[in-house]
Amino acid sequence: MPLQSHLDNKALEELEKKYDSALNTRDNGPVISKLLYWAMICFALYHL
C-alpha cells in the first residue's frame, strides 16, 4: 500500500503549503516589475 494512500487532496495540499519553500515568495510591486522589464529589454538590445 502506498504511503500517501490515506491522505486526501486537501491534506496533501496543506502539507505542500507548509513545506514547499517556493510557495513562500512574495510578488514584486508594479514599479519594480516595470523597472525589471525595461532593464531586461535594454540588456537584450545592448547585446544585439
Secondary structure, DSSP 8 states (H G I E B T S, - for coil): --GGGG--HHHHHHHHHHH-GGGG-----HHHHHHHHHHHHHHHHHT-
